[in-house]
Amino acid sequence: MLVPKLTEKAVAAFAILAEKREAWLSDVEVPGLRLRATTGAKTFYACWTNRATGERQREKLGLWGALTVEQARTAARIVLGKVATGGDPAAERAARAADHAKRKAEAALTATEAAFTLDLLIQDWETLHLSTRRASYRAEATRALRHAFKVHLDAPAKALDHVAVLAVIDRLAKAGKATTGGLVLRYGSACYGWAVKRRRLLLNPFTGLPMPERTGSRERVLTSQEVGEIWRAAGTMTAPYGPATRFLLLTLARRDEVCGMRWGEVSPDLSTWTQPGSRTKNGRGHVVPLSSPARGVLRDMLGADPLGPVPARPSADQLVFGSVTTLGLRPISGHSWVKRTLDAAIAAARAEAAAAAGRQAEAMPGWVQHDFRRAGVTWLAGAGFAPHVADRLLNHASGTISGVAAVYQRNDFMPERREALEAWGEHVDAAAAEGRVDAQQQGADDAVPPSHGPIFRSRASKRWSDAPLTEGARRDSAPSNLAGVKAAKKPYR
């Protein structure tokens, strides 16, 4: 008996609802306007029949309460008017929804592209792609890009275009750094090409750009006088900058190899320096025999007495020529500042000497630290050393022994290389003495002989020792700023 009573109540409720609906529709007085009542809501619709298909269609106008009856009438008239003139409200609604979705996606893409800056691109390229490359290449490629495009680092990566890239490359070329410009162009092309392949960017702004014109390979060979001037100028600089410059001159190594040198790469007796393949240009390990002057530089970095034993060395992973920063020891940076400081010291010394002689001082011709390698092997060739010995000293992948011969020839010529660097160290020390002038200018009797045998038979019997130089050849410099080095001021060799 309970169920029939509920059924009667439900029927009564629906009857009341139907009466209200008919009443509202009678008030609407717009054909096609309907009010649909559902649980908890009443919705206005404009309804019509598609003449082409005969299907009933409707367009939602709004909720009862949000729209008044008069507003619903107006909206229904607009919709039905469009239908009468051939319009399709459903298609228009779908188009509006698609346009809204498109704008939303474009806004999200713009935000993503704005967040993907050039600096972040270089960082991702280094982490995800260059992790398997040599550490030296990874460091140099990222450093070169960040330095060349430093004003663009915080801008979106996609904002870098051909015009901006050409401006940077041309600026380097005009400054006489065409080689650097070519490297930057190759590094940038590789970086952006990687991003395009990963669908991070659409275009590579480095593609199709011409390589900067080079004026030709460098032919600058430092004279003996200039070698001595650079050595003495390096003695005026505090550690690690001065000692690193001298060590670079003595070993004929590459600048980044010296700056990244660690104590674990040096033998306990300081006689050899073994460069790991991860830090060499050709990816192959390289052993550098250290001459007595080079060992003297390392002893000074350790604060050792010239005649005493080699003291305990720092940890194996500590940099030999590290620069003290707030983050600890870091490889030497600011190479341009080092070069300017050396040039200033050389210019001051030349001005002082010229004033004492009552003449006008001459500026030293332009030079770079990489000229040390050319000056060294040029002098060694004049001293009679074979070209393949110089190739091994410079750790060149190809040289006088190449092709099939290089496949079978595996001799490292270590005794000859050690003898060559000892001879070069002796030449550097002699050039650093007071009053030294270039043998080519004076025709002095210290010009190197053309034959190999006599000079090196005599040199072989005159081995270097760790004894200090004469007082006339010494130059005071500031003490090292490395942790663990004695605070007392010691002269560099």
Salt bridges, closest charged atoms under 4 A:
GLU22 OE2 - ARG21 NH1 3.77
GLU59 OE1 - ARG93 NH1 2.26
GLU70 OE1 - ARG73 NH1 3.22
GLU92 OE1 - LYS82 NZ 3.63
ASP99 OD2 - ARG103 NH1 1.92
GLU113 OE1 - LYS158 NZ 3.18
ASP119 OD1 - ARG146 NE 3.00
ASP124 OD2 - ARG200 NH1 3.73
GLU140 OE2 - ARG143 NH2 2.98
GLU226 OE1 - ARG220 NH1 2.92
GLU229 OE2 - ARG350 NE 2.75
GLU257 OE2 - ARG254 NH1 3.34
GLU265 OE1 - ARG279 NH2 2.57
ASP343 OD2 - LYS339 NZ 2.67
ASP371 OD2 - ARG218 NH2 2.74
ASP371 OD1 - ARG374 NH1 2.72
GLU422 OE2 - ARG295 NH1 3.99
GLU426 OE1 - ARG459 NH1 2.76
GLU426 OE2 - LYS462 NZ 3.83
GLU434 OE2 - ARG475 NH2 1.91
ASP446 OD2 - ARG436 NH1 2.34
GLU471 OE2 - ARG474 NE 3.53
